C-alpha cells in the first residue's frame, strides 16, 4: 500500500513540476501560475517526506538494502 501511495505522490510532484515549466514558457511572467505550481510541488514534497518518516516510525515500512559490514 505504501509503495502505491509513494508512487502516486511522486507522479503528482512531477506533474506539478511539468505544469510549472509549461506556465513559465507560456505566461512569460504575466501571472502567478508558475509560482503556484512550484508552491504545490514543494508542499507535496514535504508531505511525502513527512509521510515516509511517519511510516517508518510507526513500523509500516522497514529499511532494506545492503547489510552494513564493518571493515
PDB file of N, CA, C, O and CB in Angstrom:
ATOM      1  N   UNK A   1       0.816  -1.193   0.000  1.00  0.00           N
ATOM      2  CA  UNK A   1       0.000   0.000   0.000  1.00  0.00           C
ATOM      3  C   UNK A   1       0.866   1.266   0.000  1.00  0.00           C
ATOM      4  O   UNK A   1       0.574   2.233  -0.704  1.00  0.00           O
ATOM      5  CB  UNK A   1      -0.932  -0.007   1.204  1.00  0.00           C
ATOM      6  N   UNK A   2       1.924   1.241   0.795  1.00  0.00           N
ATOM      7  CA  UNK A   2       2.782   2.425   0.885  1.00  0.00           C
ATOM      8  C   UNK A   2       3.520   2.672  -0.434  1.00  0.00           C
ATOM      9  O   UNK A   2       3.734   3.821  -0.822  1.00  0.00           O
ATOM     10  CB  UNK A   2       3.794   2.264   2.035  1.00  0.00           C
ATOM     11  N   UNK A   3       3.904   1.599  -1.117  1.00  0.00           N
ATOM     12  CA  UNK A   3       4.593   1.773  -2.400  1.00  0.00           C
ATOM     13  C   UNK A   3       3.699   2.490  -3.397  1.00  0.00           C
ATOM     14  O   UNK A   3       4.156   3.354  -4.144  1.00  0.00           O
ATOM     15  CB  UNK A   3       5.034   0.416  -2.968  1.00  0.00           C
ATOM     16  N   UNK A   4       2.434   2.132  -3.406  1.00  0.00           N
ATOM     17  CA  UNK A   4       1.481   2.765  -4.307  1.00  0.00           C
ATOM     18  C   UNK A   4       1.282   4.235  -3.943  1.00  0.00           C
ATOM     19  O   UNK A   4       1.240   5.098  -4.819  1.00  0.00           O
ATOM     20  CB  UNK A   4       0.141   2.023  -4.273  1.00  0.00           C
ATOM     21  N   UNK A   5       1.162   4.508  -2.660  1.00  0.00           N
ATOM     22  CA  UNK A   5       0.978   5.886  -2.212  1.00  0.00           C
ATOM     23  C   UNK A   5       2.185   6.761  -2.555  1.00  0.00           C
ATOM     24  O   UNK A   5       2.023   7.901  -2.991  1.00  0.00           O
ATOM     25  CB  UNK A   5       0.724   5.918  -0.710  1.00  0.00           C
ATOM     26  N   UNK A   6       3.379   6.237  -2.361  1.00  0.00           N
ATOM     27  CA  UNK A   6       4.599   6.981  -2.691  1.00  0.00           C
ATOM     28  C   UNK A   6       4.700   7.191  -4.196  1.00  0.00           C
ATOM     29  O   UNK A   6       5.094   8.267  -4.647  1.00  0.00           O
ATOM     30  CB  UNK A   6       5.849   6.240  -2.171  1.00  0.00           C
ATOM     31  N   UNK A   7       4.350   6.180  -4.970  1.00  0.00           N
ATOM     32  CA  UNK A   7       4.410   6.303  -6.426  1.00  0.00           C
ATOM     33  C   UNK A   7       3.421   7.359  -6.924  1.00  0.00           C
ATOM     34  O   UNK A   7       3.758   8.155  -7.801  1.00  0.00           O
ATOM     35  CB  UNK A   7       4.118   4.946  -7.093  1.00  0.00           C
ATOM     36  N   UNK A   8       2.214   7.373  -6.376  1.00  0.00           N
ATOM     37  CA  UNK A   8       1.223   8.376  -6.765  1.00  0.00           C
ATOM     38  C   UNK A   8       1.699   9.774  -6.392  1.00  0.00           C
ATOM     39  O   UNK A   8       1.573  10.709  -7.183  1.00  0.00           O
ATOM     40  CB  UNK A   8      -0.132   8.082  -6.101  1.00  0.00           C
ATOM     41  N   UNK A   9       2.247   9.916  -5.187  1.00  0.00           N
ATOM     42  CA  UNK A   9       2.749  11.225  -4.754  1.00  0.00           C
ATOM     43  C   UNK A   9       3.889  11.682  -5.658  1.00  0.00           C
ATOM     44  O   UNK A   9       3.969  12.862  -6.000  1.00  0.00           O
ATOM     45  CB  UNK A   9       3.223  11.169  -3.282  1.00  0.00           C
ATOM     46  N   UNK A  10       4.761  10.774  -6.043  1.00  0.00           N
ATOM     47  CA  UNK A  10       5.884  11.121  -6.911  1.00  0.00           C
ATOM     48  C   UNK A  10       5.394  11.584  -8.278  1.00  0.00           C
ATOM     49  O   UNK A  10       5.925  12.541  -8.841  1.00  0.00           O
ATOM     50  CB  UNK A  10       6.829   9.925  -7.066  1.00  0.00           C
ATOM     51  N   UNK A  11       4.381  10.905  -8.811  1.00  0.00           N
ATOM     52  CA  UNK A  11       3.811  11.304 -10.102  1.00  0.00           C
ATOM     53  C   UNK A  11       3.162  12.689  -9.989  1.00  0.00           C
ATOM     54  O   UNK A  11       3.286  13.506 -10.901  1.00  0.00           O
ATOM     55  CB  UNK A  11       2.770  10.257 -10.587  1.00  0.00           C
ATOM     56  N   UNK A  12       2.473  12.952  -8.877  1.00  0.00           N
ATOM     57  CA  UNK A  12       1.875  14.278  -8.670  1.00  0.00           C
ATOM     58  C   UNK A  12       2.938  15.372  -8.577  1.00  0.00           C
ATOM     59  O   UNK A  12       2.753  16.471  -9.100  1.00  0.00           O
ATOM     60  CB  UNK A  12       1.020  14.279  -7.400  1.00  0.00           C
ATOM     61  N   UNK A  13       4.045  15.068  -7.912  1.00  0.00           N
ATOM     62  CA  UNK A  13       5.139  16.032  -7.796  1.00  0.00           C
ATOM     63  C   UNK A  13       5.724  16.333  -9.176  1.00  0.00           C
ATOM     64  O   UNK A  13       5.963  17.494  -9.510  1.00  0.00           O
ATOM     65  CB  UNK A  13       6.241  15.496  -6.848  1.00  0.00           C
ATOM     66  N   UNK A  14       5.951  15.303  -9.968  1.00  0.00           N
ATOM     67  CA  UNK A  14       6.481  15.519 -11.320  1.00  0.00           C
ATOM     68  C   UNK A  14       5.480  16.261 -12.197  1.00  0.00           C
ATOM     69  O   UNK A  14       5.875  17.090 -13.016  1.00  0.00           O
ATOM     70  CB  UNK A  14       6.849  14.181 -11.968  1.00  0.00           C
ATOM     71  N   UNK A  15       4.194  15.976 -12.039  1.00  0.00           N
ATOM     72  CA  UNK A  15       3.162  16.692 -12.790  1.00  0.00           C
ATOM     73  C   UNK A  15       3.126  18.165 -12.437  1.00  0.00           C
ATOM     74  O   UNK A  15       2.958  19.013 -13.314  1.00  0.00           O
ATOM     75  CB  UNK A  15       1.803  16.073 -12.536  1.00  0.00           C
ATOM     76  N   UNK A  16       3.282  18.475 -11.164  1.00  0.00           N
ATOM     77  CA  UNK A  16       3.310  19.869 -10.741  1.00  0.00           C
ATOM     78  C   UNK A  16       4.544  20.583 -11.294  1.00  0.00           C
ATOM     79  O   UNK A  16       4.471  21.745 -11.695  1.00  0.00           O
ATOM     80  CB  UNK A  16       3.284  19.961  -9.213  1.00  0.00           C
ATOM     81  N   UNK A  17       5.660  19.886 -11.309  1.00  0.00           N
ATOM     82  CA  UNK A  17       6.881  20.458 -11.871  1.00  0.00           C
ATOM     83  C   UNK A  17       6.726  20.709 -13.370  1.00  0.00           C
ATOM     84  O   UNK A  17       7.165  21.739 -13.882  1.00  0.00           O
ATOM     85  CB  UNK A  17       8.076  19.531 -11.609  1.00  0.00           C
ATOM     86  N   UNK A  18       6.103  19.767 -14.067  1.00  0.00           N
ATOM     87  CA  UNK A  18       5.879  19.933 -15.506  1.00  0.00           C
ATOM     88  C   UNK A  18       4.920  21.088 -15.788  1.00  0.00           C
ATOM     89  O   UNK A  18       5.119  21.838 -16.743  1.00  0.00           O
ATOM     90  CB  UNK A  18       5.329  18.635 -16.114  1.00  0.00           C
ATOM     91  N   UNK A  19       3.884  21.234 -14.965  1.00  0.00           N
ATOM     92  CA  UNK A  19       2.958  22.344 -15.176  1.00  0.00           C
ATOM     93  C   UNK A  19       3.637  23.683 -14.901  1.00  0.00           C
ATOM     94  O   UNK A  19       3.344  24.674 -15.570  1.00  0.00           O
ATOM     95  CB  UNK A  19       1.722  22.185 -14.283  1.00  0.00           C
ATOM     96  N   UNK A  20       4.534  23.719 -13.930  1.00  0.00           N
ATOM     97  CA  UNK A  20       5.277  24.954 -13.667  1.00  0.00           C
ATOM     98  C   UNK A  20       6.142  25.325 -14.868  1.00  0.00           C
ATOM     99  O   UNK A  20       6.228  26.496 -15.235  1.00  0.00           O
ATOM    100  CB  UNK A  20       6.151  24.803 -12.408  1.00  0.00           C
ATOM    101  N   UNK A  21       6.778  24.335 -15.476  1.00  0.00           N
ATOM    102  CA  UNK A  21       7.580  24.598 -16.669  1.00  0.00           C
ATOM    103  C   UNK A  21       6.703  25.092 -17.812  1.00  0.00           C
ATOM    104  O   UNK A  21       7.072  26.023 -18.528  1.00  0.00           O
ATOM    105  CB  UNK A  21       8.341  23.336 -17.094  1.00  0.00           C
ATOM    106  N   UNK A  22       5.549  24.470 -17.980  1.00  0.00           N
ATOM    107  CA  UNK A  22       4.616  24.885 -19.029  1.00  0.00           C
ATOM    108  C   UNK A  22       4.168  26.333 -18.811  1.00  0.00           C
ATOM    109  O   UNK A  22       4.166  27.130 -19.749  1.00  0.00           O
ATOM    110  CB  UNK A  22       3.391  23.947 -19.063  1.00  0.00           C
ATOM    111  N   UNK A  23       3.793  26.668 -17.589  1.00  0.00           N
ATOM    112  CA  UNK A  23       3.345  28.031 -17.295  1.00  0.00           C
ATOM    113  C   UNK A  23       4.483  29.034 -17.445  1.00  0.00           C
ATOM    114  O   UNK A  23       4.256  30.172 -17.855  1.00  0.00           O
ATOM    115  CB  UNK A  23       2.767  28.106 -15.883  1.00  0.00           C
ATOM    116  N   UNK A  24       5.699  28.622 -17.117  1.00  0.00           N
ATOM    117  CA  UNK A  24       6.850  29.504 -17.270  1.00  0.00           C
ATOM    118  C   UNK A  24       7.074  29.853 -18.733  1.00  0.00           C
ATOM    119  O   UNK A  24       7.382  30.998 -19.066  1.00  0.00           O
ATOM    120  CB  UNK A  24       8.104  28.854 -16.687  1.00  0.00           C
ATOM    121  N   UNK A  25       6.918  28.871 -19.595  1.00  0.00           N
ATOM    122  CA  UNK A  25       7.117  29.110 -21.024  1.00  0.00           C
ATOM    123  C   UNK A  25       5.945  29.855 -21.658  1.00  0.00           C
ATOM    124  O   UNK A  25       6.147  30.666 -22.561  1.00  0.00           O
ATOM    125  CB  UNK A  25       7.332  27.793 -21.742  1.00  0.00           C
ATOM    126  N   UNK A  26       4.745  29.593 -21.203  1.00  0.00           N
ATOM    127  CA  UNK A  26       3.563  30.155 -21.835  1.00  0.00           C
ATOM    128  C   UNK A  26       3.246  31.569 -21.349  1.00  0.00           C
ATOM    129  O   UNK A  26       2.947  32.444 -22.161  1.00  0.00           O
ATOM    130  CB  UNK A  26       2.383  29.258 -21.587  1.00  0.00           C
ATOM    131  N   UNK A  27       3.307  31.801 -20.055  1.00  0.00           N
ATOM    132  CA  UNK A  27       2.840  33.068 -19.479  1.00  0.00           C
ATOM    133  C   UNK A  27       3.817  34.222 -19.632  1.00  0.00           C
ATOM    134  O   UNK A  27       3.392  35.377 -19.663  1.00  0.00           O
ATOM    135  CB  UNK A  27       2.548  32.878 -18.034  1.00  0.00           C
ATOM    136  N   UNK A  28       5.070  33.954 -19.724  1.00  0.00           N
ATOM    137  CA  UNK A  28       6.102  34.999 -19.824  1.00  0.00           C
ATOM    138  C   UNK A  28       5.967  36.009 -18.675  1.00  0.00           C
ATOM    139  O   UNK A  28       5.990  37.223 -18.882  1.00  0.00           O
ATOM    140  CB  UNK A  28       6.002  35.728 -21.192  1.00  0.00           C
ATOM    141  N   UNK A  29       5.825  35.468 -17.464  1.00  0.00           N
ATOM    142  CA  UNK A  29       5.763  36.219 -16.199  1.00  0.00           C
ATOM    143  C   UNK A  29       4.613  37.219 -16.132  1.00  0.00           C
ATOM    144  O   UNK A  29       4.766  38.305 -15.574  1.00  0.00           O
ATOM    145  CB  UNK A  29       7.057  36.951 -15.983  1.00  0.00           C
ATOM    146  N   UNK A  30       3.482  36.865 -16.689  1.00  0.00           N
ATOM    147  CA  UNK A  30       2.313  37.733 -16.603  1.00  0.00           C
ATOM    148  C   UNK A  30       1.349  37.284 -15.513  1.00  0.00           C
ATOM    149  O   UNK A  30       0.414  38.011 -15.177  1.00  0.00           O
ATOM    150  CB  UNK A  30       1.597  37.774 -17.938  1.00  0.00           C
ATOM    151  N   UNK A  31       1.567  36.100 -14.958  1.00  0.00           N
ATOM    152  CA  UNK A  31       0.686  35.623 -13.894  1.00  0.00           C
ATOM    153  C   UNK A  31       1.499  34.857 -12.857  1.00  0.00           C
ATOM    154  O   UNK A  31       2.701  34.645 -13.013  1.00  0.00           O
ATOM    155  CB  UNK A  31      -0.441  34.729 -14.469  1.00  0.00           C
ATOM    156  N   UNK A  32       0.815  34.455 -11.806  1.00  0.00           N
ATOM    157  CA  UNK A  32       1.480  33.740 -10.709  1.00  0.00           C
ATOM    158  C   UNK A  32       1.293  32.232 -10.804  1.00  0.00           C
ATOM    159  O   UNK A  32       1.536  31.525  -9.826  1.00  0.00           O
ATOM    160  CB  UNK A  32       0.957  34.231  -9.373  1.00  0.00           C
ATOM    161  N   UNK A  33       0.871  31.726 -11.949  1.00  0.00           N
ATOM    162  CA  UNK A  33       0.619  30.291 -12.058  1.00  0.00           C
ATOM    163  C   UNK A  33       1.889  29.468 -11.890  1.00  0.00           C
ATOM    164  O   UNK A  33       1.832  28.362 -11.352  1.00  0.00           O
ATOM    165  CB  UNK A  33      -0.019  29.977 -13.394  1.00  0.00           C
ATOM    166  N   UNK A  34       3.020  29.970 -12.331  1.00  0.00           N
ATOM    167  CA  UNK A  34       4.285  29.249 -12.154  1.00  0.00           C
ATOM    168  C   UNK A  34       4.624  29.144 -10.674  1.00  0.00           C
ATOM    169  O   UNK A  34       4.992  28.076 -10.185  1.00  0.00           O
ATOM    170  CB  UNK A  34       5.430  29.952 -12.918  1.00  0.00           C
ATOM    171  N   UNK A  35       4.497  30.252  -9.976  1.00  0.00           N
ATOM    172  CA  UNK A  35       4.793  30.266  -8.538  1.00  0.00           C
ATOM    173  C   UNK A  35       3.838  29.336  -7.796  1.00  0.00           C
ATOM    174  O   UNK A  35       4.256  28.611  -6.894  1.00  0.00           O
ATOM    175  CB  UNK A  35       4.693  31.704  -7.970  1.00  0.00           C
ATOM    176  N   UNK A  36       2.573  29.352  -8.163  1.00  0.00           N
ATOM    177  CA  UNK A  36       1.598  28.483  -7.509  1.00  0.00           C
ATOM    178  C   UNK A  36       1.915  27.008  -7.756  1.00  0.00           C
ATOM    179  O   UNK A  36       1.816  26.189  -6.842  1.00  0.00           O
ATOM    180  CB  UNK A  36       0.185  28.807  -8.003  1.00  0.00           C
ATOM    181  N   UNK A  37       2.290  26.675  -8.973  1.00  0.00           N
ATOM    182  CA  UNK A  37       2.628  25.278  -9.286  1.00  0.00           C
ATOM    183  C   UNK A  37       3.862  24.826  -8.513  1.00  0.00           C
ATOM    184  O   UNK A  37       3.915  23.694  -8.032  1.00  0.00           O
ATOM    185  CB  UNK A  37       2.865  25.106 -10.797  1.00  0.00           C
ATOM    186  N   UNK A  38       4.847  25.702  -8.393  1.00  0.00           N
ATOM    187  CA  UNK A  38       6.047  25.346  -7.636  1.00  0.00           C
ATOM    188  C   UNK A  38       5.750  25.253  -6.144  1.00  0.00           C
ATOM    189  O   UNK A  38       6.350  24.437  -5.444  1.00  0.00           O
ATOM    190  CB  UNK A  38       7.158  26.368  -7.886  1.00  0.00           C
ATOM    191  N   UNK A  39       4.828  26.081  -5.648  1.00  0.00           N
ATOM    192  CA  UNK A  39       4.420  26.005  -4.247  1.00  0.00           C
ATOM    193  C   UNK A  39       3.727  24.677  -3.971  1.00  0.00           C
ATOM    194  O   UNK A  39       3.954  24.063  -2.928  1.00  0.00           O
ATOM    195  CB  UNK A  39       3.491  27.179  -3.885  1.00  0.00           C
ATOM    196  N   UNK A  40       2.897  24.238  -4.884  1.00  0.00           N
ATOM    197  CA  UNK A  40       2.236  22.940  -4.745  1.00  0.00           C
ATOM    198  C   UNK A  40       3.274  21.825  -4.745  1.00  0.00           C
ATOM    199  O   UNK A  40       3.170  20.883  -3.960  1.00  0.00           O
ATOM    200  CB  UNK A  40       1.210  22.721  -5.881  1.00  0.00           C
ATOM    201  N   UNK A  41       4.264  21.922  -5.609  1.00  0.00           N
ATOM    202  CA  UNK A  41       5.312  20.900  -5.665  1.00  0.00           C
ATOM    203  C   UNK A  41       6.072  20.812  -4.353  1.00  0.00           C
ATOM    204  O   UNK A  41       6.330  19.718  -3.850  1.00  0.00           O
ATOM    205  CB  UNK A  41       6.279  21.193  -6.805  1.00  0.00           C
ATOM    206  N   UNK A  42       6.430  21.957  -3.803  1.00  0.00           N
ATOM    207  CA  UNK A  42       7.163  21.954  -2.533  1.00  0.00           C
ATOM    208  C   UNK A  42       6.287  21.376  -1.419  1.00  0.00           C
ATOM    209  O   UNK A  42       6.763  20.601  -0.590  1.00  0.00           O
ATOM    210  CB  UNK A  42       7.626  23.389  -2.165  1.00  0.00           C
ATOM    211  N   UNK A  43       5.024  21.752  -1.403  1.00  0.00           N
ATOM    212  CA  UNK A  43       4.108  21.215  -0.398  1.00  0.00           C
ATOM    213  C   UNK A  43       3.942  19.707  -0.507  1.00  0.00           C
ATOM    214  O   UNK A  43       3.929  19.007   0.505  1.00  0.00           O
ATOM    215  CB  UNK A  43       2.759  21.881  -0.520  1.00  0.00           C
ATOM    216  N   UNK A  44       3.815  19.206  -1.729  1.00  0.00           N
ATOM    217  CA  UNK A  44       3.708  17.761  -1.935  1.00  0.00           C
ATOM    218  C   UNK A  44       4.997  17.038  -1.527  1.00  0.00           C
ATOM    219  O   UNK A  44       4.944  15.950  -0.953  1.00  0.00           O
ATOM    220  CB  UNK A  44       3.380  17.459  -3.404  1.00  0.00           C
ATOM    221  N   UNK A  45       6.136  17.634  -1.818  1.00  0.00           N
ATOM    222  CA  UNK A  45       7.411  17.008  -1.467  1.00  0.00           C
ATOM    223  C   UNK A  45       7.581  16.927   0.051  1.00  0.00           C
ATOM    224  O   UNK A  45       8.020  15.902   0.572  1.00  0.00           O
ATOM    225  CB  UNK A  45       8.581  17.790  -2.090  1.00  0.00           C
ATOM    226  N   UNK A  46       7.242  17.987   0.749  1.00  0.00           N
ATOM    227  CA  UNK A  46       7.344  17.994   2.213  1.00  0.00           C
ATOM    228  C   UNK A  46       6.364  16.985   2.810  1.00  0.00           C
ATOM    229  O   UNK A  46       6.705  16.252   3.738  1.00  0.00           O
ATOM    230  CB  UNK A  46       7.070  19.415   2.779  1.00  0.00           C
ATOM    231  N   UNK A  47       5.154  16.954   2.274  1.00  0.00           N
ATOM    232  CA  UNK A  47       4.161  16.000   2.760  1.00  0.00           C
ATOM    233  C   UNK A  47       4.620  14.563   2.538  1.00  0.00           C
ATOM    234  O   UNK A  47       4.452  13.720   3.419  1.00  0.00           O
ATOM    235  CB  UNK A  47       2.820  16.233   2.069  1.00  0.00           C
ATOM    236  N   UNK A  48       5.195  14.274   1.375  1.00  0.00           N
ATOM    237  CA  UNK A  48       5.701  12.936   1.092  1.00  0.00           C
ATOM    238  C   UNK A  48       6.824  12.563   2.050  1.00  0.00           C
ATOM    239  O   UNK A  48       6.862  11.440   2.553  1.00  0.00           O
ATOM    240  CB  UNK A  48       6.190  12.847  -0.352  1.00  0.00           C
ATOM    241  N   UNK A  49       7.733  13.490   2.305  1.00  0.00           N
ATOM    242  CA  UNK A  49       8.835  13.232   3.227  1.00  0.00           C
ATOM    243  C   UNK A  49       8.305  12.924   4.631  1.00  0.00           C
ATOM    244  O   UNK A  49       8.751  11.972   5.271  1.00  0.00           O
ATOM    245  CB  UNK A  49       9.792  14.438   3.269  1.00  0.00           C
ATOM    246  N   UNK A  50       7.356  13.731   5.104  1.00  0.00           N
ATOM    247  CA  UNK A  50       6.799  13.508   6.436  1.00  0.00           C
ATOM    248  C   UNK A  50       6.018  12.197   6.505  1.00  0.00           C
ATOM    249  O   UNK A  50       6.042  11.517   7.531  1.00  0.00           O
ATOM    250  CB  UNK A  50       5.897  14.674   6.831  1.00  0.00           C
ATOM    251  N   UNK A  51       5.329  11.840   5.430  1.00  0.00           N
ATOM    252  CA  UNK A  51       4.602  10.575   5.391  1.00  0.00           C
ATOM    253  C   UNK A  51       5.562   9.389   5.465  1.00  0.00           C
ATOM    254  O   UNK A  51       5.295   8.418   6.172  1.00  0.00           O
ATOM    255  CB  UNK A  51       3.751  10.487   4.119  1.00  0.00           C
ATOM    256  N   UNK A  52       6.663   9.463   4.748  1.00  0.00           N
ATOM    257  CA  UNK A  52       7.652   8.385   4.796  1.00  0.00           C
ATOM    258  C   UNK A  52       8.277   8.291   6.178  1.00  0.00           C
ATOM    259  O   UNK A  52       8.479   7.193   6.696  1.00  0.00           O
ATOM    260  CB  UNK A  52       8.741   8.601   3.737  1.00  0.00           C
ATOM    261  N   UNK A  53       8.585   9.429   6.777  1.00  0.00           N
ATOM    262  CA  UNK A  53       9.163   9.448   8.117  1.00  0.00           C
ATOM    263  C   UNK A  53       8.191   8.869   9.140  1.00  0.00           C
ATOM    264  O   UNK A  53       8.588   8.060   9.979  1.00  0.00           O
ATOM    265  CB  UNK A  53       9.555  10.875   8.510  1.00  0.00           C
ATOM    266  N   UNK A  54       6.924   9.272   9.081  1.00  0.00           N
ATOM    267  CA  UNK A  54       5.911   8.758   9.992  1.00  0.00           C
ATOM    268  C   UNK A  54       5.695   7.265   9.784  1.00  0.00           C
ATOM    269  O   UNK A  54       5.544   6.519  10.751  1.00  0.00           O
ATOM    270  CB  UNK A  54       4.597   9.511   9.805  1.00  0.00           C
ATOM    271  N   UNK A  55       5.680   6.827   8.538  1.00  0.00           N
ATOM    272  CA  UNK A  55       5.501   5.407   8.239  1.00  0.00           C
ATOM    273  C   UNK A  55       6.638   4.566   8.809  1.00  0.00           C
ATOM    274  O   UNK A  55       6.419   3.458   9.297  1.00  0.00           O
ATOM    275  CB  UNK A  55       5.402   5.193   6.733  1.00  0.00           C
ATOM    276  N   UNK A  56       7.837   5.097   8.744  1.00  0.00           N
ATOM    277  CA  UNK A  56       8.982   4.389   9.307  1.00  0.00           C
ATOM    278  C   UNK A  56       8.865   4.310  10.826  1.00  0.00           C
ATOM    279  O   UNK A  56       9.106   3.257  11.416  1.00  0.00           O
ATOM    280  CB  UNK A  56      10.297   5.082   8.907  1.00  0.00           C
ATOM    281  N   UNK A  57       8.494   5.426  11.458  1.00  0.00           N
ATOM    282  CA  UNK A  57       8.380   5.455  12.917  1.00  0.00           C
ATOM    283  C   UNK A  57       7.274   4.536  13.418  1.00  0.00           C
ATOM    284  O   UNK A  57       7.402   3.956  14.496  1.00  0.00           O
ATOM    285  CB  UNK A  57       8.125   6.874  13.395  1.00  0.00           C
ATOM    286  N   UNK A  58       6.190   4.392  12.658  1.00  0.00           N
ATOM    287  CA  UNK A  58       5.087   3.533  13.054  1.00  0.00           C
ATOM    288  C   UNK A  58       5.301   2.072  12.659  1.00  0.00           C
ATOM    289  O   UNK A  58       4.506   1.207  13.028  1.00  0.00           O
ATOM    290  CB  UNK A  58       3.810   4.040  12.447  1.00  0.00           C
ATOM    291  N   UNK A  59       6.365   1.796  11.915  1.00  0.00           N
ATOM    292  CA  UNK A  59       6.687   0.436  11.530  1.00  0.00           C
ATOM    293  C   UNK A  59       5.958  -0.050  10.294  1.00  0.00           C
ATOM    294  O   UNK A  59       5.969  -1.246  10.003  1.00  0.00           O
ATOM    295  CB  UNK A  59       6.392  -0.470  12.649  1.00  0.00           C
ATOM    296  N   UNK A  60       5.327   0.848   9.563  1.00  0.00           N
ATOM    297  CA  UNK A  60       4.609   0.458   8.346  1.00  0.00           C
ATOM    298  C   UNK A  60       5.582   0.113   7.233  1.00  0.00           C
ATOM    299  O   UNK A  60       5.265  -0.700   6.365  1.00  0.00           O
ATOM    300  CB  UNK A  60       3.667   1.579   7.891  1.00  0.00           C
ATOM    301  N   UNK A  61       6.763   0.718   7.245  1.00  0.00           N
ATOM    302  CA  UNK A  61       7.804   0.404   6.272  1.00  0.00           C
ATOM    303  C   UNK A  61       9.081   0.113   7.039  1.00  0.00           C
ATOM    304  O   UNK A  61       9.278   0.613   8.146  1.00  0.00           O
ATOM    305  CB  UNK A  61       8.011   1.571   5.247  1.00  0.00           C
ATOM    306  N   UNK A  62       9.940  -0.690   6.453  1.00  0.00           N
ATOM    307  CA  UNK A  62      11.223  -1.006   7.076  1.00  0.00           C
ATOM    308  C   UNK A  62      12.327  -0.789   6.050  1.00  0.00           C
ATOM    309  O   UNK A  62      12.120  -0.986   4.852  1.00  0.00           O
ATOM    310  CB  UNK A  62      11.244  -2.470   7.619  1.00  0.00           C
ATOM    311  N   UNK A  63      13.491  -0.386   6.519  1.00  0.00           N
ATOM    312  CA  UNK A  63      14.598  -0.178   5.574  1.00  0.00           C
ATOM    313  C   UNK A  63      15.108  -1.509   5.046  1.00  0.00           C
ATOM    314  O   UNK A  63      15.168  -2.502   5.771  1.00  0.00           O
ATOM    315  CB  UNK A  63      15.749   0.600   6.244  1.00  0.00           C
ATOM    316  N   UNK A  64      15.470  -1.512   3.781  1.00  0.00           N
ATOM    317  CA  UNK A  64      16.082  -2.691   3.174  1.00  0.00           C
ATOM    318  C   UNK A  64      17.312  -2.226   2.409  1.00  0.00           C
ATOM    319  O   UNK A  64      17.520  -1.026   2.228  1.00  0.00           O
ATOM    320  CB  UNK A  64      15.074  -3.450   2.232  1.00  0.00           C
ATOM    321  N   UNK A  65      18.094  -3.139   1.978  1.00  0.00           N
ATOM    322  CA  UNK A  65      19.272  -2.777   1.213  1.00  0.00           C
ATOM    323  C   UNK A  65      20.458  -3.639   1.613  1.00  0.00           C
ATOM    324  O   UNK A  65      20.303  -4.722   2.177  1.00  0.00           O
ATOM    325  CB  UNK A  65      19.600  -1.302   1.403  1.00  0.00           C
ATOM    326  N   UNK A  66      21.618  -3.142   1.315  1.00  0.00           N
ATOM    327  CA  UNK A  66      22.833  -3.894   1.639  1.00  0.00           C
ATOM    328  C   UNK A  66      23.084  -3.861   3.132  1.00  0.00           C
ATOM    329  O   UNK A  66      22.986  -2.804   3.754  1.00  0.00           O
ATOM    330  CB  UNK A  66      24.050  -3.330   0.883  1.00  0.00           C
ATOM    331  N   UNK A  67      23.403  -4.997   3.711  1.00  0.00           N
ATOM    332  CA  UNK A  67      23.706  -5.007   5.150  1.00  0.00           C
ATOM    333  C   UNK A  67      25.040  -4.314   5.417  1.00  0.00           C
ATOM    334  O   UNK A  67      25.956  -4.358   4.595  1.00  0.00           O
ATOM    335  CB  UNK A  67      23.739  -6.457   5.693  1.00  0.00           C
ATOM    336  N   UNK A  68      25.126  -3.694   6.549  1.00  0.00           N
ATOM    337  CA  UNK A  68      26.345  -2.999   6.944  1.00  0.00           C
ATOM    338  C   UNK A  68      27.369  -4.025   7.410  1.00  0.00           C
ATOM    339  O   UNK A  68      27.075  -4.880   8.246  1.00  0.00           O
ATOM    340  CB  UNK A  68      26.058  -1.954   8.061  1.00  0.00           C
ATOM    341  N   UNK A  69      28.569  -3.929   6.860  1.00  0.00           N
ATOM    342  CA  UNK A  69      29.659  -4.798   7.302  1.00  0.00           C
ATOM    343  C   UNK A  69      30.843  -3.926   7.673  1.00  0.00           C
ATOM    344  O   UNK A  69      31.318  -3.126   6.865  1.00  0.00           O
ATOM    345  CB  UNK A  69      30.051  -5.835   6.200  1.00  0.00           C
ATOM    346  N   UNK A  70      31.311  -4.084   8.890  1.00  0.00           N
ATOM    347  CA  UNK A  70      32.472  -3.315   9.348  1.00  0.00           C
ATOM    348  C   UNK A  70      33.733  -3.884   8.727  1.00  0.00           C
ATOM    349  O   UNK A  70      33.874  -5.097   8.571  1.00  0.00           O
ATOM    350  CB  UNK A  70      32.575  -3.326  10.893  1.00  0.00           C
ATOM    351  N   UNK A  71      34.636  -3.001   8.381  1.00  0.00           N
ATOM    352  CA  UNK A  71      35.893  -3.456   7.774  1.00  0.00           C
ATOM    353  C   UNK A  71      36.956  -3.579   8.795  1.00  0.00           C
ATOM    354  O   UNK A  71      38.084  -3.950   8.471  1.00  0.00           O
ATOM    355  CB  UNK A  71      36.348  -2.523   6.687  1.00  0.00           C
TER     356      UNK A  71
END
